[in-house]
């Protein structure tokens, strides 16, 4: 069986591999946002949990994995597909840990869908096909909804906004979005339905924002990695910062702000303020 070269082929290849009972190889995982466990939560029953999970898979919701044994490492990605026993998450961003090290380990997952969910699961395998990298997770029986009043807090500007600029049908578009989360790899923000309709996945977007206690305004070229419906009728965008010449100095400064302590590794990120 030949390995597909494109990410869009990953789902079909994974399903075929599972049906054939073939092995899956290790991949490299990416660093990303830090997961913060909150006490204000609502546990869903089994039926509601599975419905929420199916919707998250349908819309390829963003996911952030926290590894209890490695508090300095997180893994960013989005849900690609699922069956009765497994959820496949495709990894985005740059590798920060060998995912083979995660196989068999218990992990915490933060899921950005119509609401923000959390669940604990185990990594079954770490398949990789060409440039596509993934983690196969044991399908959770229950999800927990994180209370929106107690979301992550971070060193973001008090307004917690990000100005987006992009081109749509030849016109320059602008939108002020709610900044939900940020790391040296990218950010998550909430936009209204109208703005979302003019933003394409894999499209180029310029993101402009300011960090709390900093006078510097960051302006970074980004790629829209995913677009997930939110419960308020808007959409959550996952942006990945482009590694271009003009962004090198800015990303270095952003890393310093997010990771001020000498003992904190580069893959550790800020928590977010809504």
Secondary structure as UniProt FT lines:
FT   HELIX           7..9
FT   HELIX           10..20
FT   STRAND          28..30
FT   STRAND          41..43
FT   HELIX           46..58
FT   TURN            59..60
FT   STRAND          62..67
FT   TURN            68..69
FT   STRAND          70..82
FT   STRAND          86..91
FT   STRAND          95..98
FT   HELIX           99..102
FT   TURN            103..104
FT   STRAND          106..112
FT   STRAND          116..125
FT   STRAND          128..129
FT   TURN            130..131
FT   STRAND          132..138
FT   STRAND          144..146
FT   HELIX           148..150
FT   TURN            158..159
FT   STRAND          161..168
FT   TURN            169..170
FT   STRAND          171..182
FT   STRAND          186..191
FT   HELIX           193..197
FT   TURN            201..202
FT   STRAND          204..211
FT   TURN            212..213
FT   STRAND          217..229
FT   TURN            231..232
FT   STRAND          235..241
FT   HELIX           245..247
FT   HELIX           248..258
FT   TURN            262..263
FT   TURN            266..267
//
